[in-house]
Amino acid sequence: MAETGSTIAGAVMLFTTHLDAERGFSSHTISSYRSDLADLTDFAARRGVESVSGVSLDLLRDWLWDCSERGLARATLARRTAAVRSFAGWLARERHIPADPSLRLRSPKTHSELPRVVTTSHLDTIFASLNLRASEGDPGALRDLAMVELLYASGIRVSELCGLDDGDLDPERLTALVTGKGNKQRVVPFGVPAARAIGDYLARGRPALVTADGERALFLGARGARIGPRTVYRLVAGLLDDVPGSGPAGPHALRHSAATHLLDGGADLRAVQELLGHASLGTTQIYTHVSAERLKAAYLQAHPRA
């Protein structure tokens, strides 16, 4: 039987006891750290990592990035970074691991900023480029086009995209069943361009990528297993490399853009809330501020008496 400290879950128990008995941390801080590290433990388990020997820089980066993609506040991300740095440092000092992997871990900035929104003209250029690559029939290019089309068409999170199975799409109704935060499911619509790209991928791309019978994942990586969020992030970040704008340039930018363009086009705020899977309408209202800022910028540029 493994020693308590040899598993991540067991080490978290020892670490939080250490914070209480030897460091004198407040009960509130200890409770927050325990919750944060429980989330790390669950994330690691989903990656097949249960031993503290698997606590690496890549794992910690992937976890914090996953937290960011789940829409956690920047202050929460900063606290989680502090929690995992403290935990990893303790693991190294107690010789549970040979070295502290968190020394090169960056803490997210805590200043607030409006989300990055990609203009429709820039999106047209991006989709033209993706279509050109896919026209040659490369399975990976067909997949990339389908993923980016679906991300923008439906506004889903990258984790929701990666979690889709091949039976979650209804091509006749042009809808997808996605599983969001708290395992809550919702049905989201997508348009004809996304349906066309997904159809091409299912016909010519996925069969060439799949390597195991019974693989249910809709989008597959190069090795034939379910594609990971970081792979999608790198794809989208590369596509947005030359696109002007502030804020993160990952898949969430497509989600922000979809929401903002819907509101610009007259969509009801509550309909956008339901599409995005926001528990609170207040979360969705950030996009009304984005639309207002865009309107103000256009006014200042174009109105003769601005």
SVG drawing of the C-alpha trace seen along z (x, -y; Angstrom):
<svg xmlns="http://www.w3.org/2000/svg" viewBox="-34 -69 50 71">
<polyline fill="none" stroke="black" stroke-width="0.4" points="0.0,0.0 1.4,-3.4 2.4,-5.8 0.1,-8.8 2.6,-11.3 3.3,-9.4 0.0,-10.3 -1.0,-13.9 -4.1,-13.6 -2.2,-12.3 0.5,-15.0 -2.2,-17.7 -3.5,-16.4 0.0,-16.5 0.7,-19.9 -2.5,-21.6 -1.7,-20.0 1.7,-21.6 0.2,-25.0 -2.0,-24.8 0.4,-23.3 3.7,-24.8 3.0,-27.9 0.0,-29.3 -2.0,-30.1 -5.6,-31.3 -8.4,-28.8 -9.7,-30.7 -6.4,-30.5 -6.0,-26.8 -9.6,-26.1 -8.9,-28.0 -5.6,-26.2 -7.2,-22.8 -10.0,-23.5 -7.5,-24.7 -5.2,-21.7 -8.2,-19.3 -9.0,-20.8 -5.3,-20.1 -5.6,-16.6 -8.8,-15.9 -7.1,-17.4 -4.0,-15.3 -6.1,-12.2 -7.9,-12.9 -4.4,-12.9 -3.6,-9.6 -1.2,-11.2 -1.8,-10.2 1.8,-10.1 3.6,-13.2 6.4,-12.1 4.2,-13.2 3.9,-16.8 5.8,-18.6 6.0,-22.1 3.9,-21.0 1.2,-19.6 1.0,-22.7 0.9,-24.9 -1.8,-22.8 -3.9,-22.9 -3.7,-26.7 -4.4,-27.1 -7.5,-24.8 -8.6,-27.0 -8.3,-30.0 -10.3,-28.4 -13.0,-27.6 -13.4,-31.3 -12.1,-31.7 -11.4,-35.2 -7.9,-36.5 -7.7,-36.9 -8.7,-33.2 -6.0,-32.2 -3.4,-34.3 -4.4,-32.5 -4.2,-29.1 -0.8,-30.0 0.3,-30.9 -1.2,-27.7 0.5,-25.4 3.8,-27.2 3.7,-26.8 2.7,-23.2 5.4,-22.3 8.0,-24.1 7.0,-22.1 7.1,-18.8 10.7,-19.6 11.8,-20.6 10.3,-17.5 12.1,-15.5 8.8,-14.1 10.2,-15.3 13.8,-16.0 13.2,-19.7 10.5,-22.4 8.8,-22.5 6.9,-25.7 10.0,-28.0 9.3,-28.8 5.5,-29.1 4.1,-32.5 1.4,-34.1 -1.5,-35.6 -1.9,-39.3 -4.8,-40.5 -5.7,-43.7 -9.0,-43.6 -9.4,-44.0 -12.1,-43.7 -12.0,-40.4 -10.3,-40.3 -12.9,-40.5 -11.9,-39.5 -13.6,-41.5 -15.6,-39.7 -13.2,-40.8 -10.3,-39.2 -12.4,-36.1 -13.1,-35.9 -9.4,-36.0 -8.8,-33.2 -11.5,-31.0 -10.3,-31.5 -6.8,-30.4 -8.2,-27.3 -10.4,-26.4 -7.5,-26.6 -5.5,-24.2 -8.4,-21.8 -9.1,-21.8 -6.0,-19.6 -7.7,-16.9 -5.2,-16.7 -7.0,-15.1 -5.5,-17.5 -6.4,-20.5 -10.0,-19.2 -10.2,-18.8 -8.7,-22.3 -11.3,-24.0 -14.1,-22.0 -12.9,-22.9 -12.5,-26.6 -15.8,-26.9 -17.6,-25.2 -15.8,-27.3 -16.9,-30.5 -20.3,-29.3 -21.5,-28.0 -19.4,-30.1 -18.5,-26.9 -15.4,-26.7 -12.4,-24.8 -12.9,-22.2 -16.4,-21.7 -15.2,-21.3 -12.5,-18.7 -15.1,-16.9 -17.5,-16.3 -18.2,-12.7 -19.2,-11.8 -22.8,-11.2 -23.2,-14.7 -23.9,-16.4 -27.3,-16.5 -26.5,-17.4 -30.2,-17.7 -31.1,-20.2 -27.6,-21.8 -27.1,-21.5 -24.5,-20.1 -25.0,-18.7 -22.1,-20.1 -21.2,-19.4 -20.1,-22.6 -19.1,-23.6 -20.5,-21.3 -21.3,-18.7 -24.3,-20.7 -25.4,-19.9 -26.9,-22.3 -27.8,-22.3 -26.1,-24.9 -26.8,-25.7 -24.3,-26.1 -24.5,-27.3 -24.2,-25.9 -20.5,-26.6 -19.7,-24.8 -21.9,-21.9 -20.2,-21.7 -16.7,-21.7 -17.7,-19.1 -19.3,-16.9 -16.1,-17.0 -14.0,-16.2 -16.3,-13.2 -16.2,-11.9 -12.5,-12.4 -10.6,-13.5 -11.6,-11.6 -11.5,-8.1 -7.8,-8.8 -7.0,-9.9 -8.7,-7.3 -6.6,-4.4 -8.7,-2.6 -12.0,-0.8 -14.7,-2.4 -13.0,-5.8 -15.9,-8.1 -14.1,-11.5 -15.3,-13.7 -12.0,-15.6 -8.8,-13.5 -5.2,-14.4 -2.3,-13.1 -2.1,-9.9 -5.8,-9.1 -7.0,-9.9 -9.1,-12.7 -7.5,-16.1 -6.3,-18.1 -7.1,-21.8 -3.5,-22.9 -3.4,-21.6 -6.5,-23.7 -5.1,-26.7 -1.9,-26.6 -3.9,-26.3 -6.1,-29.3 -3.3,-31.4 -1.3,-30.9 -4.2,-32.0 -4.7,-35.1 -0.9,-35.9 -1.2,-38.8 -4.7,-40.0 -4.6,-43.3 -6.2,-43.5 -5.5,-43.2 -6.4,-40.3 -5.6,-36.5 -5.4,-35.2 -6.6,-31.7 -9.9,-29.8 -11.7,-32.1 -11.2,-35.0 -13.5,-33.1 -16.1,-32.7 -15.9,-36.4 -16.2,-37.3 -19.3,-35.1 -21.0,-36.6 -20.1,-40.2 -21.2,-39.7 -24.5,-38.2 -25.2,-41.2 -24.1,-43.6 -26.6,-41.8 -29.5,-42.3 -29.5,-39.0 -31.2,-39.0 -28.8,-39.1 -30.5,-36.1 -30.3,-34.1 -26.6,-34.7 -26.3,-33.8 -28.0,-30.4 -25.8,-29.8 -22.6,-30.5 -23.8,-28.5 -23.3,-31.3 -24.9,-30.7 -25.2,-34.4 -26.5,-37.1 -23.9,-39.4 -21.2,-37.3 -22.7,-37.7 -23.1,-41.5 -19.4,-42.0 -20.1,-41.7 -22.5,-44.6 -19.6,-46.7 -17.5,-45.4 -20.2,-46.4 -20.5,-49.8 -16.7,-50.3 -16.7,-49.3 -19.6,-51.7 -17.7,-54.5 -14.5,-53.8 -16.5,-53.9 -18.2,-57.1 -15.0,-58.9 -13.5,-57.8 -16.4,-58.6 -18.6,-61.3 -17.7,-64.8 -18.4,-66.4 -17.0,-63.6"/>
</svg>
